Amino acid sequence: MSVLDKKVAAGSDMIQYVTVVIGGQLFGLPIAQVHDVFVPESVTRVPLSAPEVAGVLNLRGRIVTAINMRRRLHLPPLEDGQMMAVGIEYKHESYGLVIDTVGEVLTLAASSAEPNPSNLDKRWAEISGGVHRLDGQLMVILDVDRLLGAMFTEPMAAA
């Protein structure tokens, strides 16, 4: 059951999202899943890790696995500019999703969420829990279970 399904089943009529931009696309993370927003510094590469794993870092005494979302979505690296990260927790582990920019917090009606459109880019659809149509823009709801679950349950390809 996705985060969206849980909210709708619980009867909650409004959901708050922290918006982020990755490769020009607007994504929304349910605010309940976001612990921190930070600038990733001093990331230590982990040998033989998945290509999406940028490395690990120390965030206020916690070891955080940094996930490069551009690489996860098969997008080219960011040319320049300072990257941001959104701290989340998944299965009692801390992760930092390295993204292009952090936007605002949006409060949207749960009933306005829609399933993924059939023409949604496959890279986005595999980590999406649905979409919200905003004024002239589509916000893809990031589903952390789909994002990290798929990454760490798939067998690693030989390098």
Secondary structure, 3 states (H helix, E strand, C coil): CCHHHHHHHCCCCEEEEEEEEECCEEEEEEHHHEEEEECCCCCECCCCCCCCEEEEEEECCEEEEEEEHHHHCCCCCCCCCCCEEEEEEECCEEEEEEECEEEEEEEEEHHHEECCCCCCCHHHHCCEEEEEEECCEEEEEECHHHHHHHHHHCCCCCC
